Amino acid sequence: MSASGSKRAIVAALLANAGIAAAKFVGFLITGSSSMLAEAVHSVADTSNQGLLLLGQREAGKKPDALHQFGYGRSRYFYSFVVALVLFSLGSAFAMYEGYEKIVDPHELTSPVVAVVILGVAICLEGYSFRTAMTESRPIKGDGTWWHFIRSSRNPELPVVLLEDTGALIGLAFALAGVGLTILTENPVWDGVGTLFIGALLGVIAVVLMVEMHSALIGEGATPREDGLIRTALEQTAHVDRVIHLRTQYMGPDDMLVGAKISLEPRTDLVTVANTIDAAEAAIRAAVPAATVIYLEPDLDRAVSS
């Protein structure tokens, strides 16, 4: 998935969340619902997060320099990690606090029907954002599950948007349930309970994102499929006997470092060695376009020769 595909999903989420946040704040001012306020803050956090993701993509576009000779691709992972922190601190912690306050000191809702209408509209807008993210991630997802895509994707933005939109839709359902139960039972404590569920949900999503982005920041290797394609490309190159060892690492979502020691045929002359390395690099890039930096070390297969 290219950065442009991710950008479309991010922009769609940003526009949807900005409009939703404004509507929710209006709903909170009219109704006094803590669920509505928690959801409004949640939408503000999501809108800020999309801005951070766009900033990360811009920073990652900088050209390599003397200090960062492999480029700035990991900026996308860093800002995605910051998104998780914002979601946890601004979204989850605030919702948990607000829910606790509403349960301890409940207040009657004013015009709760307004809250129901706004939440319904918000669900439609979030559904649009979620659908855009699913459409953009489909070429990567293939036949796997959404959870497998989130765990295995080397693109940080789409898993972030997918998890945020999933959390937003479930959170809206919690808010709708809290307001609905408050209307049916005339007990505003349910509004606080719904808010607590929203806070817990955001906390879980934030922790999942932190774990995934931490792994990406440290440096993840090629996927099993990509590893197999690279090995096949090397082994099918003329004059290459076998791959002695292979190491890979993503320096950014679209830039993979490949280092390999390859066994060549005995008594291969220097010109043939150079041509073989060039051919192997071309084969790797054809098989895995993300492999932008390749270092190959030719060697003899001492295990066989001994």
Secondary structure as GFF3:
##gff-version 3
##sequence-region A 1 306
A	DSSP	alpha_helix	3	31	.	.	.	ID=ss1
A	DSSP	alpha_helix	34	60	.	.	.	ID=ss2
A	DSSP	alpha_helix	75	86	.	.	.	ID=ss3
A	DSSP	pi_helix	87	93	.	.	.	ID=ss4
A	DSSP	alpha_helix	94	104	.	.	.	ID=ss5
A	DSSP	alpha_helix	112	141	.	.	.	ID=ss6
A	DSSP	alpha_helix	146	152	.	.	.	ID=ss7
A	DSSP	alpha_helix	157	185	.	.	.	ID=ss8
A	DSSP	alpha_helix	189	218	.	.	.	ID=ss9
A	DSSP	alpha_helix	224	235	.	.	.	ID=ss10
A	DSSP	beta_strand	240	252	.	.	.	ID=ss11
A	DSSP	beta_strand	255	264	.	.	.	ID=ss12
A	DSSP	alpha_helix	270	287	.	.	.	ID=ss13
A	DSSP	beta_strand	291	299	.	.	.	ID=ss14
A	DSSP	alpha_helix	302	305	.	.	.	ID=ss15
###
